[in-house]
Amino acid sequence: MSAADLVAVLMSSYLHYDFGAPGDPRNDHLILSKGHASPLLYAAFKAAGAISDAEMLTFRKAGSKIEGHPTPVLPWVDVATGSLGQGLPIAVGVALAGKLLDRLPYRVWCLCGDSEMAEGSIWEAFEAAAFHSLSNLTAIVDVNRLGQTGETMHAWDLDLFAARASAFGWHPIEIDGHDVEAIDRAYAEAISIEDRPTVILARTEKGHGVAEVANKNGFHGKPLADPDAAIAELGGLRSLTVAVATPTGSNEPHRFPAGGELRLPTYEVGSKEATRKAYGDALIALGAVHGAIVALDGEVGNSTYSEEFASAFPERFIQCYIAEQQMVANAVGLQARGWRPFAATFAAFLSRAYDFVRMAAVSRADIVLVGSHAGVSIGEDGPSQMALEDIAALRAVFGSTVLYPSDPNQTAELLAQLVDRKGVVFMRTTREKLPVIYPPGERFEIGGSRVVRRTDADQVTLVGAGITLHEAIAAASMLAEEGIAARVIDCYSVKPIDAEALRAAARETSGIVTVEDHWSEGGLGDAVLEALAADADRPSVVKLAVRHMPGSATPAEQLALAGIDAAHIATAARDLVQESRG
Amino acid sequence: MSAADLVAVLMSSYLHYDFGAPGDPRNDHLILSKGHASPLLYAAFKAAGAISDAEMLTFRKAGSKIEGHPTPVLPWVDVATGSLGQGLPIAVGVALAGKLLDRLPYRVWCLCGDSEMAEGSIWEAFEAAAFHSLSNLTAIVDVNRLGQTGETMHAWDLDLFAARASAFGWHPIEIDGHDVEAIDRAYAEAISIEDRPTVILARTEKGHGVAEVANKNGFHGKPLADPDAAIAELGGLRSLTVAVATPTGSNEPHRFPAGGELRLPTYEVGSKEATRKAYGDALIALGAVHGAIVALDGEVGNSTYSEEFASAFPERFIQCYIAEQQMVANAVGLQARGWRPFAATFAAFLSRAYDFVRMAAVSRADIVLVGSHAGVSIGEDGPSQMALEDIAALRAVFGSTVLYPSDPNQTAELLAQLVDRKGVVFMRTTREKLPVIYPPGERFEIGGSRVVRRTDADQVTLVGAGITLHEAIAAASMLAEEGIAARVIDCYSVKPIDAEALRAAARETSGIVTVEDHWSEGGLGDAVLEALAADADRPSVVKLAVRHMPGSATPAEQLALAGIDAAHIATAARDLVQESRG
């Protein structure tokens, strides 16, 4: 109710949107950052003729697309909102797509609440939008003074918000959010500003128009005591329709030159290379063939090797600086316009954007996240830089794919398959150079695995991925010298995992040792256990993982101190074999 | 090298710190938000006589306390840094402790990098510090223009940072960061400002003093080509000592009146109450006895029931508004000064602060996080508000405790044990009212479980926690009518988990069904599997968990749609029993 006037004027006079063709690339984008105002959004859709009265009445009911907070199950919703402070950052991503990639004149309108201005992510968005001079973006802040539990920090102090917006490089406009002429003028002014984004700071009343609740605390998310009286007070039952202007002009987004045969980088078996380097190398190859690929990085491109793509395709690289939430939001915004984002930083720092990744899944977003510098094996920099919870966190994202390649050629092969992979994808790369064990061109399925060592009479199975696969291979050699035959499985696809190969190992050997450069919870070991959960006759599974807080040390020392190097794997395997004999 | 002059003047003339008594409550706090500048911090400690030459030479070596990034294994380090944008938010927490709780005149000095000014969390900190008028906080921004890969967004534009700081309510001072007299004046000015925090914006040169690298890109984190020449250029080998002033005045922090006998709230068996309400009720009881308890909330206190504590002990409640990163940072800062923070929001929104939680573990911080509104059972609000990955994420935090109580009396009992629990603790509470099944006063151990239903001849085991325990109990009743005896285990302690009880169930019954209101990865089911991993003869474990993206629906509908209600549990158990017979 506080933002109804703002949305009404927008719909009737400024939005360009073809509700019959939500995929039209010329459409404007309306993003409801304050997702709890979903009834307003749905009312706007109804006024535009997109939603029927009957569908409107399914609000918050099972099976309805008219959910408590908007999600893209509705075709006019780009992204899910409801976790505050995410709509504006994603709107920045969409506006970036419009300006830098699509190169179409569509506008992005984002309705924010005043409570969410306290989220740091909002200021990451302000920073990014101004840095890229996104004049195609208009934020509308519904300053209704009241949060869920009481007054916000700044109540109706529009001047304060305006000073901040100016300092962040935006053009601020202060208005009375219930004065429709002022609203109209503000939108016209926003469109006229050509060098920077605009924020409309609208002083509004929560519950405007219904005296029982207007500008009163204590009614957030609560039904009205007397809805009929409120409707009467608002002017009675009406069924307004709004003729929303449809977009005009070219409907051809810009396309970058690309095509030809994919020529992935190759690495010679027996040489060494880091999988993070293979990521950088392979992404260039993919970028040459697929014009929709866009790379993003959190100002560590010389570590993640995103810098290679940035050099090769500067127009399709977005430097996100040290703002991981905005980086993921950019990715979500870009994919909403059909671009294919690959966003990289240290895997540890993806944890900074975890809520954005969680919500990306609710948005049914297709994004690839690449995290380098995983695990204790990064060495001396210490635990702040080590991702040790990343696999657990990313496995627990709905519909996600989690890959942890063990070899540079394999990294390139898997990356090529990610170009059209649905959902949130996480690829974990390794800082250290790893031995190349697979020849170029070998095929690796997502959801598959590779048995890298086996005999006809394996006694024990070692399961590794990434850097620990190489420790497992070394352990198998040590065990072979003692007369113990160990199967070694490369579980490069952690989710989905190759349950078939694991079940075969469970049947055919007398124990499994999993080894991971990750905390013991939620990682590779747990993925293996889950795959075998329903099998009653599986052998013992011993999980080797990081169980003490690391400090500084060389990579080899770290692996030994964490108990995940070849020697520890061999010991665990030896014990298992002896137990099964005993 | 860019910030050496800033730190030298601070140490010699402004810092009050007794390096021989790092626990002295009167000490100032020096927090290195740009943790990668650790050599500077260690050099300062050496100059203060706290670290020997020999220890200095252990930098980044195995077993050294002089790690790549600072951690509290050094007694003069309050908190770990190295994930950018976290030091300043935590410094705000320490300054809050000084002003609101300890009520001592110590100052908090925080050295920030300019790259990290892009993190939204920095602006959450600016917001919170100004809101609380933290004149005891001084941020020093080392504006050296260069990030890891190149120039920052704003290079040496000090005016821009000053405008932002002013707009956020801070007092900015712009200086040449290599002019020691200007630095001295700036610190003096900072101390003189009594109504707001101060930020010193220092224009500096990266690599200052060594022409080979000074103000040049491409040398971030790289050793010098000719260190001897650099030392000569800097004036030759010197071993400076600085007499750091020790603090004076009262060393008695403020203490809040508290004590007496603990009188936890009680709930009558057979009645219903939500565990989130029990959290609110019990926290008041604990607050009355323990004066060190401080409650924090992310502006949802009427949902988490933190509002009860806020009413009872307003001086020990910190409203953090919609800024979850700052909320967790406040908690980490408060505990660094010996306070006992309990921080609550929707469990889904704790994901916003995941990097802060990860780093809290590196900081060896003792904090309690309480997440309400977990799982699909919140009902109509939809997936943006549902925590479905929280257990996975929090289990994968080093040294964490994860509790998911199933009953209000149990919630109160467990909460009482958290007052002195070490490490990061997560308690997941439930939105819906749950039947009270345990009498008041019953003892529940962390790491324990409760068999709530058993016979002498249980055929199958049902494992639940929180809301799913009650579905499991209902399923057991359904199964009993069919002649199937089901044991029901309440696994309220997810980490540590009661492996003993689970092993007994594995031995004594022919299958285990785990059921959780959480994605299938990393939650209760995986915790059960991990507990039984090394057991070769365990029966089948069937994991019931949320496997499809929910929409809106009533709580009961949601449980049914997710396949985690009593009927689905009974079906899974029935199938297991039939399989084991077959």
Chai-1 contact restraints between the chains, C-beta under 6 A:
chainA,res_idxA,chainB,res_idxB,connection_type,confidence,min_distance_angstrom,max_distance_angstrom,comment,restraint_id
A,R60,B,E380,contact,1.0,0.0,6.0,A-B,restraint_1
A,R60,B,S552,contact,1.0,0.0,6.0,A-B,restraint_2
A,A62,B,A553,contact,1.0,0.0,6.0,A-B,restraint_3
A,A62,B,E557,contact,1.0,0.0,6.0,A-B,restraint_4
A,E67,B,G382,contact,1.0,0.0,6.0,A-B,restraint_5
A,E67,B,G551,contact,1.0,0.0,6.0,A-B,restraint_6
A,E67,B,S552,contact,1.0,0.0,6.0,A-B,restraint_7
A,G68,B,E380,contact,1.0,0.0,6.0,A-B,restraint_8
A,G68,B,D381,contact,1.0,0.0,6.0,A-B,restraint_9
A,G68,B,G382,contact,1.0,0.0,6.0,A-B,restraint_10
A,G68,B,S552,contact,1.0,0.0,6.0,A-B,restraint_11
A,H69,B,G382,contact,1.0,0.0,6.0,A-B,restraint_12
A,H69,B,S384,contact,1.0,0.0,6.0,A-B,restraint_13
A,A80,B,S384,contact,1.0,0.0,6.0,A-B,restraint_14
A,G82,B,S384,contact,1.0,0.0,6.0,A-B,restraint_15
A,S83,B,S384,contact,1.0,0.0,6.0,A-B,restraint_16
A,L84,B,I322,contact,1.0,0.0,6.0,A-B,restraint_17
A,S115,B,I322,contact,1.0,0.0,6.0,A-B,restraint_18
A,E116,B,I322,contact,1.0,0.0,6.0,A-B,restraint_19
A,A118,B,Y321,contact,1.0,0.0,6.0,A-B,restraint_20
A,A118,B,I322,contact,1.0,0.0,6.0,A-B,restraint_21
A,A118,B,A323,contact,1.0,0.0,6.0,A-B,restraint_22
A,E119,B,I322,contact,1.0,0.0,6.0,A-B,restraint_23
A,G120,B,G120,contact,1.0,0.0,6.0,A-B,restraint_24
A,G120,B,S121,contact,1.0,0.0,6.0,A-B,restraint_25
A,G120,B,W123,contact,1.0,0.0,6.0,A-B,restraint_26
A,G120,B,E124,contact,1.0,0.0,6.0,A-B,restraint_27
A,G120,B,Q325,contact,1.0,0.0,6.0,A-B,restraint_28
A,S121,B,G120,contact,1.0,0.0,6.0,A-B,restraint_29
A,W123,B,G120,contact,1.0,0.0,6.0,A-B,restraint_30
A,W123,B,W123,contact,1.0,0.0,6.0,A-B,restraint_31
A,E124,B,G120,contact,1.0,0.0,6.0,A-B,restraint_32
A,F131,B,M153,contact,1.0,0.0,6.0,A-B,restraint_33
A,G147,B,E299,contact,1.0,0.0,6.0,A-B,restraint_34
A,Q148,B,E299,contact,1.0,0.0,6.0,A-B,restraint_35
A,Q148,B,V300,contact,1.0,0.0,6.0,A-B,restraint_36
A,T149,B,E299,contact,1.0,0.0,6.0,A-B,restraint_37
A,T149,B,G301,contact,1.0,0.0,6.0,A-B,restraint_38
A,T149,B,N302,contact,1.0,0.0,6.0,A-B,restraint_39
A,M153,B,F131,contact,1.0,0.0,6.0,A-B,restraint_40
A,M153,B,Y321,contact,1.0,0.0,6.0,A-B,restraint_41
A,A163,B,A167,contact,1.0,0.0,6.0,A-B,restraint_42
A,R164,B,A167,contact,1.0,0.0,6.0,A-B,restraint_43
A,A167,B,A163,contact,1.0,0.0,6.0,A-B,restraint_44
A,A167,B,R164,contact,1.0,0.0,6.0,A-B,restraint_45
A,A167,B,A167,contact,1.0,0.0,6.0,A-B,restraint_46
A,E299,B,G147,contact,1.0,0.0,6.0,A-B,restraint_47
A,E299,B,Q148,contact,1.0,0.0,6.0,A-B,restraint_48
A,E299,B,T149,contact,1.0,0.0,6.0,A-B,restraint_49
A,V300,B,Q148,contact,1.0,0.0,6.0,A-B,restraint_50
A,G301,B,T149,contact,1.0,0.0,6.0,A-B,restraint_51
A,N302,B,T149,contact,1.0,0.0,6.0,A-B,restraint_52
A,Y321,B,A118,contact,1.0,0.0,6.0,A-B,restraint_53
A,Y321,B,M153,contact,1.0,0.0,6.0,A-B,restraint_54
A,I322,B,L84,contact,1.0,0.0,6.0,A-B,restraint_55
A,I322,B,S115,contact,1.0,0.0,6.0,A-B,restraint_56
A,I322,B,E116,contact,1.0,0.0,6.0,A-B,restraint_57
A,I322,B,A118,contact,1.0,0.0,6.0,A-B,restraint_58
A,I322,B,E119,contact,1.0,0.0,6.0,A-B,restraint_59
A,A323,B,A118,contact,1.0,0.0,6.0,A-B,restraint_60
A,Q325,B,G120,contact,1.0,0.0,6.0,A-B,restraint_61
A,S351,B,Y354,contact,1.0,0.0,6.0,A-B,restraint_62
A,S351,B,D355,contact,1.0,0.0,6.0,A-B,restraint_63
A,S351,B,R358,contact,1.0,0.0,6.0,A-B,restraint_64
A,R352,B,D355,contact,1.0,0.0,6.0,A-B,restraint_65
A,Y354,B,S351,contact,1.0,0.0,6.0,A-B,restraint_66
A,Y354,B,Y354,contact,1.0,0.0,6.0,A-B,restraint_67
A,D355,B,S351,contact,1.0,0.0,6.0,A-B,restraint_68
A,D355,B,R352,contact,1.0,0.0,6.0,A-B,restraint_69
A,R358,B,S351,contact,1.0,0.0,6.0,A-B,restraint_70
A,V362,B,P383,contact,1.0,0.0,6.0,A-B,restraint_71
A,V362,B,S384,contact,1.0,0.0,6.0,A-B,restraint_72
A,E380,B,R60,contact,1.0,0.0,6.0,A-B,restraint_73
A,E380,B,G68,contact,1.0,0.0,6.0,A-B,restraint_74
A,D381,B,G68,contact,1.0,0.0,6.0,A-B,restraint_75
A,G382,B,E67,contact,1.0,0.0,6.0,A-B,restraint_76
A,G382,B,G68,contact,1.0,0.0,6.0,A-B,restraint_77
A,G382,B,H69,contact,1.0,0.0,6.0,A-B,restraint_78
A,P383,B,V362,contact,1.0,0.0,6.0,A-B,restraint_79
A,S384,B,H69,contact,1.0,0.0,6.0,A-B,restraint_80
A,S384,B,A80,contact,1.0,0.0,6.0,A-B,restraint_81
A,S384,B,G82,contact,1.0,0.0,6.0,A-B,restraint_82
A,S384,B,S83,contact,1.0,0.0,6.0,A-B,restraint_83
A,S384,B,V362,contact,1.0,0.0,6.0,A-B,restraint_84
A,E389,B,A396,contact,1.0,0.0,6.0,A-B,restraint_85
A,A392,B,A392,contact,1.0,0.0,6.0,A-B,restraint_86
A,A392,B,A396,contact,1.0,0.0,6.0,A-B,restraint_87
A,A392,B,G522,contact,1.0,0.0,6.0,A-B,restraint_88
A,A393,B,A393,contact,1.0,0.0,6.0,A-B,restraint_89
A,R395,B,E521,contact,1.0,0.0,6.0,A-B,restraint_90
A,A396,B,E389,contact,1.0,0.0,6.0,A-B,restraint_91
A,A396,B,A392,contact,1.0,0.0,6.0,A-B,restraint_92
A,A396,B,W519,contact,1.0,0.0,6.0,A-B,restraint_93
A,A396,B,E521,contact,1.0,0.0,6.0,A-B,restraint_94
A,A396,B,G522,contact,1.0,0.0,6.0,A-B,restraint_95
A,F398,B,M549,contact,1.0,0.0,6.0,A-B,restraint_96
A,W519,B,A396,contact,1.0,0.0,6.0,A-B,restraint_97
A,E521,B,R395,contact,1.0,0.0,6.0,A-B,restraint_98
A,E521,B,A396,contact,1.0,0.0,6.0,A-B,restraint_99
A,G522,B,A392,contact,1.0,0.0,6.0,A-B,restraint_100
A,G522,B,A396,contact,1.0,0.0,6.0,A-B,restraint_101
A,G522,B,G522,contact,1.0,0.0,6.0,A-B,restraint_102
A,D526,B,D526,contact,1.0,0.0,6.0,A-B,restraint_103
A,L529,B,L529,contact,1.0,0.0,6.0,A-B,restraint_104
A,L529,B,A533,contact,1.0,0.0,6.0,A-B,restraint_105
A,A533,B,L529,contact,1.0,0.0,6.0,A-B,restraint_106
A,A533,B,V541,contact,1.0,0.0,6.0,A-B,restraint_107
A,A533,B,K543,contact,1.0,0.0,6.0,A-B,restraint_108
A,A534,B,S540,contact,1.0,0.0,6.0,A-B,restraint_109
A,A534,B,V542,contact,1.0,0.0,6.0,A-B,restraint_110
A,A536,B,P539,contact,1.0,0.0,6.0,A-B,restraint_111
A,A536,B,S540,contact,1.0,0.0,6.0,A-B,restraint_112
A,P539,B,A536,contact,1.0,0.0,6.0,A-B,restraint_113
A,S540,B,A534,contact,1.0,0.0,6.0,A-B,restraint_114
A,S540,B,A536,contact,1.0,0.0,6.0,A-B,restraint_115
A,V541,B,A533,contact,1.0,0.0,6.0,A-B,restraint_116
A,V542,B,A534,contact,1.0,0.0,6.0,A-B,restraint_117
A,K543,B,A533,contact,1.0,0.0,6.0,A-B,restraint_118
A,M549,B,F398,contact,1.0,0.0,6.0,A-B,restraint_119
A,G551,B,E67,contact,1.0,0.0,6.0,A-B,restraint_120
A,S552,B,R60,contact,1.0,0.0,6.0,A-B,restraint_121
A,S552,B,E67,contact,1.0,0.0,6.0,A-B,restraint_122
A,S552,B,G68,contact,1.0,0.0,6.0,A-B,restraint_123
A,A553,B,A62,contact,1.0,0.0,6.0,A-B,restraint_124
A,E557,B,A62,contact,1.0,0.0,6.0,A-B,restraint_125
